[in-house]
Each structure stands twice: as C-alpha cells, then as structure tokens.
C-alpha cells in the first residue's frame, strides 16, 4: 500500500465530481456501464448544463468539475477531501494502480483527489457517478 501523496496547492484546486451548481468544466459522459468517458480537453460546463431539461439530474449523465469548496462541502474533513480518501483506499486494496494506468484527465494537474491521494484516487475517479437527486 502506498502512502497518500500531498502536493502543494495551486491557486485553485478542482473537485473532479462537483454538483452542477458549482461546475465550471465538463469532464466527460457517464457510459451505460457506469464509467466516465473523459473528454480532452475539457469543455465549459455549459455544454452539459444545456442538457439539463430531462427527468434525470445532469450529474448522473455527465461528469462535471469545479473549484473545490473545502469547508462548504460535506466531504471536507477539515484538512482534506474525505471522499477522495475513501475512494483511494478502496481502490488501493483491489488494484494498486500505477501512473501509466491512469485515464486521460484534463484536470489532473489541479485535481484535489489526485493531489491528496495520488494514482489510486485518480484511477477510481472514472467509476464515480455524481448523482444529485
């Protein structure tokens, strides 16, 4: 098991799974298998939000990113993102990814989960569907 990675914060850390209300980037689409198919480069969130007129939450169909809101988020522990930590821990137990195994992601350089938890959080990210029901 590898230890979490703590990289210095850039001016703005990004949450890779933010609700539509806080979204600034469209990262990808949720496939029928429940995985994220990333788009590179990312697109403005408005691309996905324009599709919001259906019965299902936009977050259950598209992966959105936005600025990490730290203490304003229910997953914030006071020091780091608890969701990223849980995802990385569960993924490390089963796979133990390497940097070469990671999906192409447009926000990795500024991603909160990757900065705090390293490759395991990044590898688990494509399995997360944010559903704001």
Backbone as a printed PyTorch tensor [residue, N CA C, xyz], in Angstrom:
tensor([[[  0.8460,  -1.1800,   0.0000],
         [  0.0000,   0.0000,   0.0000],
         [  0.8870,   1.2370,   0.0000]],

        [[  0.5670,   2.1880,  -0.8550],
         [  1.3410,   3.4220,  -0.9030],
         [  0.6990,   4.4720,  -0.0230]],

        [[  1.5220,   5.3640,   0.4660],
         [  1.0120,   6.4550,   1.2910],
         [  0.3820,   7.5100,   0.4030]],

        [[ -0.5940,   8.2350,   0.9300],
         [ -1.1850,   9.3250,   0.1590],
         [ -0.1050,  10.3280,  -0.2390]],

        [[ -0.3270,  10.9640,  -1.3400],
         [  0.5980,  11.9600,  -1.8610],
         [  0.0220,  13.3270,  -1.5260]],

        [[  0.8340,  14.1870,  -0.9770],
         [  0.3610,  15.5490,  -0.6820],
         [  1.1840,  16.5220,  -1.5080]],

        [[  0.5580,  17.0500,  -2.5350],
         [  1.2140,  18.0220,  -3.4020],
         [  0.7790,  19.4130,  -2.9620]],

        [[  1.6490,  20.3980,  -3.1430],
         [  1.2590,  21.7620,  -2.7660],
         [  0.0320,  22.2090,  -3.5470]],

        [[ -0.7900,  23.0080,  -2.9130],
         [ -1.9870,  23.5110,  -3.5790],
         [ -1.6460,  24.5990,  -4.5850]],

        [[ -2.1950,  24.4690,  -5.8160],
         [ -2.0930,  25.5930,  -6.7430],
         [ -3.1210,  26.6260,  -6.2880]],

        [[ -3.2000,  27.7490,  -6.9570],
         [ -4.1620,  28.7670,  -6.5280],
         [ -5.5850,  28.2290,  -6.4000]],

        [[ -5.9770,  27.2800,  -7.2670],
         [ -7.3380,  26.7500,  -7.1980],
         [ -7.3420,  25.2440,  -7.4490]],

        [[ -7.6040,  24.4660,  -6.4160],
         [ -7.7600,  23.0150,  -6.5630],
         [ -9.1450,  22.7470,  -7.1270]],

        [[ -9.2380,  21.7530,  -7.9960],
         [-10.5110,  21.4110,  -8.6280],
         [-11.0860,  20.1410,  -8.0070]],

        [[-12.3990,  20.1180,  -7.8510],
         [-13.1260,  18.9210,  -7.4510],
         [-13.5110,  18.1920,  -8.7330]],

        [[-13.1480,  16.9100,  -8.8690],
         [-13.4530,  16.1840, -10.0990],
         [-14.8760,  15.6420, -10.1680]],

        [[-15.6810,  15.9110,  -9.1580],
         [-17.0470,  15.3980,  -9.1460],
         [-17.9620,  16.3810,  -8.4250]],

        [[-18.0980,  17.5360,  -8.9950],
         [-18.8550,  18.6090,  -8.3550],
         [-20.3060,  18.6360,  -8.8230]],

        [[-21.2140,  19.1130,  -8.0050],
         [-22.6030,  19.2980,  -8.4440],
         [-22.6820,  20.3690,  -9.5440]],

        [[-23.6980,  20.2980, -10.3400],
         [-23.8710,  21.2330, -11.4560],
         [-23.8390,  22.6860, -11.0070]],

        [[-24.3610,  22.9800,  -9.8400],
         [-24.4170,  24.3610,  -9.3590],
         [-23.0310,  24.9780,  -9.1910]],

        [[-22.0050,  24.1620,  -9.0190],
         [-20.6450,  24.6600,  -8.8070],
         [-19.7320,  24.3630, -10.0010]],

        [[-20.2660,  23.7670, -11.0430],
         [-19.4490,  23.2900, -12.1560],
         [-18.9170,  24.4110, -13.0400]],

        [[-17.6710,  24.2440, -13.4390],
         [-17.0750,  25.1470, -14.4200],
         [-16.5800,  24.3740, -15.6410]],

        [[-16.3690,  23.0520, -15.4910],
         [-15.8630,  22.2350, -16.5900],
         [-16.6830,  20.9620, -16.7800]],

        [[-16.8400,  20.5690, -18.0130],
         [-17.4590,  19.3000, -18.4000],
         [-16.2990,  18.3510, -18.6750]],

        [[-16.1520,  17.3030, -17.8370],
         [-15.0280,  16.3650, -17.9700],
         [-15.3400,  15.1530, -18.8160]],

        [[-16.6120,  14.7270, -18.8260],
         [-16.9340,  13.5390, -19.6020],
         [-18.3740,  13.1110, -19.4490]],

        [[-18.6900,  12.0130, -20.1220],
         [-20.0380,  11.4470, -20.0920],
         [-20.0110,  10.1460, -19.3070]],

        [[-21.1310,   9.8370, -18.6640],
         [-21.2670,   8.5630, -17.9680],
         [-21.7530,   7.5400, -18.9900]],

        [[-21.0040,   6.4620, -19.1410],
         [-21.3660,   5.4220, -20.1060],
         [-22.4710,   4.5350, -19.5400]],

        [[-23.1190,   3.7210, -20.3740],
         [-24.1270,   2.7870, -19.8580],
         [-23.5610,   1.8260, -18.8090]],

        [[-22.2650,   1.5810, -18.8550],
         [-21.6220,   0.7060, -17.8620],
         [-21.3510,   1.4290, -16.5460]],

        [[-21.6780,   2.7410, -16.4890],
         [-21.4880,   3.4900, -15.2500],
         [-20.0780,   4.0200, -15.0530]],

        [[-19.3210,   4.1590, -16.1170],
         [-17.9660,   4.6980, -16.0290],
         [-17.9040,   6.0250, -16.7770]],

        [[-16.9110,   6.8210, -16.4410],
         [-16.7450,   8.1120, -17.0870],
         [-15.9040,   7.9550, -18.3510]],

        [[-16.4100,   8.4550, -19.4560],
         [-15.6490,   8.5620, -20.6990],
         [-15.2050,  10.0240, -20.7690]],

        [[-13.9410,  10.2660, -20.4820],
         [-13.4200,  11.6300, -20.3930],
         [-13.3040,  12.2850, -21.7610]],

        [[-13.4850,  13.5970, -21.7740],
         [-13.2220,  14.3890, -22.9670],
         [-11.9420,  15.1770, -22.7030]],

        [[-11.1070,  15.2770, -23.7210],
         [ -9.8720,  16.0280, -23.5910],
         [ -9.7020,  16.8600, -24.8470]],

        [[ -9.5840,  18.1330, -24.7110],
         [ -9.5630,  18.9280, -23.4860],
         [-10.9690,  19.0550, -22.9000]],

        [[-11.0330,  19.5150, -21.6460],
         [-12.3580,  19.6900, -21.0420],
         [-13.1200,  20.7890, -21.7690]],

        [[-14.4130,  20.7390, -21.6350],
         [-15.2740,  21.7540, -22.2460],
         [-15.9110,  22.5920, -21.1380]],

        [[-16.3980,  23.7650, -21.4560],
         [-17.1100,  24.5440, -20.4380],
         [-18.3170,  23.7500, -19.9230]],

        [[-18.6300,  23.8860, -18.6640],
         [-19.7470,  23.1620, -18.0510],
         [-21.0610,  23.4400, -18.7660]],

        [[-21.1860,  24.5760, -19.3770],
         [-22.4220,  24.9390, -20.0590],
         [-22.8080,  23.9240, -21.1330]],

        [[-21.8200,  23.2290, -21.7020],
         [-22.0940,  22.2070, -22.7140],
         [-23.0060,  21.1290, -22.1210]],

        [[-22.7110,  20.6700, -20.9200],
         [-23.5320,  19.6570, -20.2600],
         [-24.7840,  20.2720, -19.6450]],

        [[-24.6510,  21.4350, -19.0580],
         [-25.7840,  22.0610, -18.3660],
         [-26.9110,  22.4200, -19.3290]],

        [[-26.5920,  22.6210, -20.5750],
         [-27.6180,  22.9120, -21.5750],
         [-28.5460,  21.7190, -21.7780]],

        [[-28.1050,  20.5320, -21.3640],
         [-28.8950,  19.3100, -21.4920],
         [-29.7320,  19.0290, -20.2400]],

        [[-29.7930,  19.9440, -19.3210],
         [-30.4190,  19.7260, -18.0160],
         [-31.9290,  19.5760, -18.0430]],

        [[-32.5690,  19.7060, -19.1760],
         [-34.0150,  19.7010, -19.2400],
         [-34.6930,  18.3430, -19.1210]],

        [[-33.9930,  17.2650, -18.8550],
         [-34.6180,  15.9490, -18.7580],
         [-34.9870,  15.6060, -17.3230]],

        [[-35.5720,  14.4290, -17.1380],
         [-36.0080,  13.9820, -15.8100],
         [-34.8490,  13.6290, -14.8820]],

        [[-33.7200,  13.2260, -15.4400],
         [-32.6000,  12.7780, -14.6090],
         [-31.6280,  13.9220, -14.3590]],

        [[-31.0090,  13.9530, -13.1850],
         [-30.0420,  15.0150, -12.8890],
         [-28.8820,  14.9900, -13.8860]],

        [[-28.4320,  16.1540, -14.2710],
         [-27.3230,  16.2470, -15.2160],
         [-26.0890,  15.5230, -14.6670]],

        [[-25.9190,  15.5230, -13.3420],
         [-24.7610,  14.8780, -12.7200],
         [-24.7620,  13.3600, -12.9000]],

        [[-25.9320,  12.7730, -13.1440],
         [-25.9810,  11.3220, -13.3450],
         [-25.6620,  10.9410, -14.7870]],

        [[-25.5500,  11.9480, -15.6660],
         [-25.2410,  11.6980, -17.0770],
         [-23.8860,  12.2340, -17.5010]],

        [[-23.4130,  13.2670, -16.8030],
         [-22.1600,  13.9190, -17.1700],
         [-21.2880,  14.0980, -15.9470]],

        [[-19.9740,  14.0420, -16.1300],
         [-19.0360,  14.3170, -15.0330],
         [-18.6180,  15.7650, -15.1420]],

        [[-18.8190,  16.4770, -14.0630],
         [-18.5310,  17.9040, -14.0080],
         [-17.4560,  18.1770, -12.9630]],

        [[-16.6750,  19.2010, -13.2030],
         [-15.6460,  19.6180, -12.2540],
         [-15.8330,  21.0950, -11.9600]],

        [[-15.3650,  21.4780, -10.7910],
         [-15.4370,  22.8850, -10.3880],
         [-14.4700,  23.1270,  -9.2550]],

        [[-14.3320,  24.3550,  -8.8450],
         [-13.4190,  24.6680,  -7.7490],
         [-13.8030,  23.8930,  -6.4830]],

        [[-12.7970,  23.3540,  -5.8060],
         [-13.0290,  22.6790,  -4.5190],
         [-13.4790,  23.7490,  -3.5290]],

        [[-14.5850,  23.4730,  -2.8440],
         [-15.1370,  24.4640,  -1.9160],
         [-14.7480,  24.1760,  -0.4640]],

        [[-13.8450,  23.2500,  -0.2540],
         [-13.3060,  22.8740,   1.0550],
         [-14.3890,  22.7940,   2.1310]],

        [[-14.3740,  23.6830,   3.1020],
         [-15.2670,  23.6110,   4.2540],
         [-16.7550,  23.7010,   3.9060]],

        [[-17.0960,  24.1550,   2.7070],
         [-18.5010,  24.2380,   2.3060],
         [-19.0180,  22.9030,   1.7750]],

        [[-18.1590,  21.9010,   1.7150],
         [-18.5180,  20.5790,   1.1960],
         [-18.6600,  19.5830,   2.3460]],

        [[-19.6640,  18.7350,   2.2590],
         [-19.8900,  17.7270,   3.2850],
         [-18.8110,  16.6700,   3.3760]],

        [[-17.9710,  16.5420,   2.3540],
         [-16.8850,  15.5580,   2.3740],
         [-15.5930,  16.1250,   2.9470]],

        [[-15.5350,  17.4210,   3.1920],
         [-14.3170,  18.0490,   3.6960],
         [-14.0970,  17.6430,   5.1510]],

        [[-12.9080,  17.1580,   5.4620],
         [-12.6080,  16.6860,   6.8160],
         [-12.0670,  17.7830,   7.7200]],

        [[-11.7770,  18.9230,   7.1560],
         [-11.1040,  19.9860,   7.8950],
         [ -9.6790,  20.1480,   7.3960]],

        [[ -9.1660,  19.0790,   6.7540],
         [ -7.7990,  19.1020,   6.2340],
         [ -7.6900,  18.6070,   4.8020]],

        [[ -8.6160,  17.7500,   4.3930],
         [ -8.5580,  17.1670,   3.0450],
         [ -9.9330,  16.6350,   2.6490]],

        [[-10.0200,  16.1330,   1.4140],
         [-11.2860,  15.5990,   0.9100],
         [-11.4690,  14.1540,   1.3840]],

        [[-12.4790,  13.9310,   2.1830],
         [-12.7580,  12.5900,   2.6920],
         [-13.2480,  11.6400,   1.6190]],

        [[-13.9360,  12.1510,   0.6020],
         [-14.4070,  11.2820,  -0.4740],
         [-13.2220,  10.7590,  -1.2790]],

        [[-12.3160,  11.6280,  -1.6590],
         [-11.1230,  11.1950,  -2.3780],
         [-10.3300,  10.1800,  -1.5770]],

        [[-10.2470,  10.3890,  -0.2800],
         [ -9.5330,   9.4690,   0.6030],
         [-10.1960,   8.0870,   0.6090]],

        [[-11.5220,   8.0520,   0.7390],
         [-12.2400,   6.7630,   0.7530],
         [-12.1060,   6.0340,  -0.5760]],

        [[-12.2300,   6.7610,  -1.6800],
         [-12.0960,   6.1490,  -2.9980],
         [-10.7100,   5.5480,  -3.1760]],

        [[ -9.7000,   6.3140,  -2.8250],
         [ -8.3250,   5.8370,  -2.9860],
         [ -8.0710,   4.6100,  -2.1220]],

        [[ -8.5650,   4.6200,  -0.8950],
         [ -8.3510,   3.4730,  -0.0070],
         [ -8.9920,   2.2110,  -0.5720]],

        [[-10.2110,   2.3260,  -1.0880],
         [-10.8780,   1.1400,  -1.6270],
         [-10.2020,   0.6650,  -2.9080]],

        [[ -9.6970,   1.5850,  -3.7000],
         [ -9.0570,   1.1960,  -4.9510],
         [ -7.6810,   0.5900,  -4.7070]],

        [[ -6.9290,   1.1140,  -3.7400],
         [ -5.6110,   0.5620,  -3.4040],
         [ -5.7210,  -0.8870,  -2.9640]],

        [[ -6.8100,  -1.2060,  -2.2430],
         [ -6.9920,  -2.5750,  -1.7510],
         [ -7.1900,  -3.5720,  -2.8790]],

        [[ -7.7610,  -3.1420,  -3.9890],
         [ -8.0770,  -4.0740,  -5.0640],
         [ -7.0900,  -4.0700,  -6.2150]],

        [[ -6.5060,  -2.9280,  -6.5420],
         [ -5.6980,  -2.8580,  -7.7560],
         [ -4.2920,  -2.3170,  -7.5490]],

        [[ -4.1660,  -1.1950,  -6.8890],
         [ -2.8580,  -0.5740,  -6.7490],
         [ -2.3290,  -0.0430,  -8.0680]],

        [[ -2.9950,   0.9610,  -8.6710],
         [ -2.6400,   1.4480,  -9.9980],
         [ -1.2840,   2.1450, -10.0330]],

        [[ -0.7270,   2.2100, -11.2180],
         [  0.4800,   2.9850, -11.4490],
         [  0.1000,   4.2150, -12.2730]],

        [[  0.9920,   5.1660, -12.3290],
         [  0.7250,   6.3850, -13.0990],
         [  0.4100,   6.0520, -14.5620]],

        [[  1.0520,   5.0230, -15.1110],
         [  0.8350,   4.6530, -16.5150],
         [ -0.5690,   4.1130, -16.7700]],

        [[ -1.2380,   3.5990, -15.7300],
         [ -2.5720,   3.0200, -15.8630],
         [ -3.6980,   4.0520, -15.8140]],

        [[ -3.3880,   5.2870, -15.5180],
         [ -4.4160,   6.2860, -15.2750],
         [ -5.1110,   6.7370, -16.5570]],

        [[ -6.4090,   7.0340, -16.4500],
         [ -7.1360,   7.5460, -17.6210],
         [ -6.6380,   8.9550, -17.9610]],

        [[ -6.8710,   9.3640, -19.1890],
         [ -6.5300,  10.7370, -19.5750],
         [ -7.5300,  11.6700, -18.9160]],

        [[ -7.0380,  12.6040, -18.1620],
         [ -7.9120,  13.5450, -17.4680],
         [ -7.3600,  14.9540, -17.6260]],

        [[ -8.2250,  15.8600, -17.9560],
         [ -7.8110,  17.2300, -18.2380],
         [ -7.4970,  18.0530, -16.9920]],

        [[ -7.9140,  17.6040, -15.8020],
         [ -7.6800,  18.4280, -14.6080],
         [ -6.6690,  17.8120, -13.6420]],

        [[ -5.9960,  16.7460, -14.0110],
         [ -5.1000,  16.0610, -13.0650],
         [ -4.1410,  17.0310, -12.3790]],

        [[ -3.5900,  17.9720, -13.0910],
         [ -2.6120,  18.9110, -12.5270],
         [ -3.1860,  19.7150, -11.3570]],

        [[ -4.4890,  19.9910, -11.3830],
         [ -5.1090,  20.8000, -10.3300],
         [ -6.1170,  20.0120,  -9.4850]],

        [[ -6.2670,  18.7210,  -9.7360],
         [ -7.2870,  17.9030,  -9.0680],
         [ -6.9990,  17.7020,  -7.5800]],

        [[ -8.0010,  17.9720,  -6.7540],
         [ -7.8870,  17.7850,  -5.3050],
         [ -7.6050,  16.3220,  -4.9580]],

        [[ -8.3670,  15.3900,  -5.5310],
         [ -8.1980,  13.9680,  -5.1960],
         [ -6.8090,  13.4740,  -5.5580]],

        [[ -6.3460,  13.8210,  -6.7510],
         [ -5.0250,  13.3670,  -7.1990],
         [ -3.9230,  13.9920,  -6.3470]],

        [[ -4.0460,  15.2720,  -6.0360],
         [ -3.0370,  15.9510,  -5.2270],
         [ -2.9040,  15.3210,  -3.8420]],

        [[ -4.0320,  14.9070,  -3.2730],
         [ -4.0050,  14.3740,  -1.9110],
         [ -3.7820,  12.8730,  -1.8380]],

        [[ -4.2750,  12.1310,  -2.8220],
         [ -4.2580,  10.6750,  -2.7180],
         [ -3.4650,   9.9690,  -3.8160]],

        [[ -3.0450,  10.6860,  -4.8260],
         [ -2.2260,  10.1050,  -5.8760],
         [ -3.0010,   9.2290,  -6.8500]],

        [[ -2.2810,   8.2950,  -7.4610],
         [ -2.8120,   7.4830,  -8.5570],
         [ -4.0570,   6.6810,  -8.1780]],

        [[ -4.1700,   6.2100,  -6.9600],
         [ -5.3310,   5.3890,  -6.5750],
         [ -6.6380,   6.1790,  -6.6890]],

        [[ -6.6380,   7.4240,  -6.2530],
         [ -7.8580,   8.2460,  -6.3670],
         [ -8.1560,   8.5450,  -7.8210]],

        [[ -7.1300,   8.7910,  -8.5810],
         [ -7.3090,   9.1000,  -9.9980],
         [ -7.8790,   7.8880, -10.7420]],

        [[ -7.3800,   6.7180, -10.4500],
         [ -7.8730,   5.5040, -11.1040],
         [ -9.3220,   5.2100, -10.7170]],

        [[ -9.6830,   5.4630,  -9.4790],
         [-11.0520,   5.2130,  -9.0150],
         [-12.0360,   6.2370,  -9.5540]],

        [[-11.5620,   7.3930,  -9.9230],
         [-12.4100,   8.5050, -10.3360],
         [-13.3610,   8.1410, -11.4740]],

        [[-12.9130,   7.3600, -12.4320],
         [-13.7720,   7.0480, -13.5830],
         [-14.9480,   6.1500, -13.2080]],

        [[-14.9510,   5.6280, -11.9880],
         [-16.0440,   4.7720, -11.5190],
         [-17.0700,   5.5460, -10.6910]],

        [[-16.8440,   6.8280, -10.4880],
         [-17.7190,   7.6480,  -9.6500],
         [-18.7580,   8.3540, -10.5110]],

        [[-20.0260,   8.2070, -10.1260],
         [-21.1010,   8.9360, -10.7710],
         [-21.7070,   9.8570,  -9.7210]],

        [[-21.6500,  11.1420,  -9.9770],
         [-22.2300,  12.1210,  -9.0630],
         [-23.7000,  12.2340,  -9.3930]],

        [[-24.5580,  11.8610,  -8.4720],
         [-25.9920,  11.9230,  -8.7260],
         [-26.6100,  12.8080,  -7.6590]],

        [[-27.0410,  13.9740,  -8.0410],
         [-27.5440,  14.9620,  -7.0870],
         [-29.0570,  14.8590,  -6.8850]],

        [[-29.5930,  13.6630,  -6.7630],
         [-31.0370,  13.5130,  -6.5060],
         [-31.3510,  13.7830,  -5.0760]]])
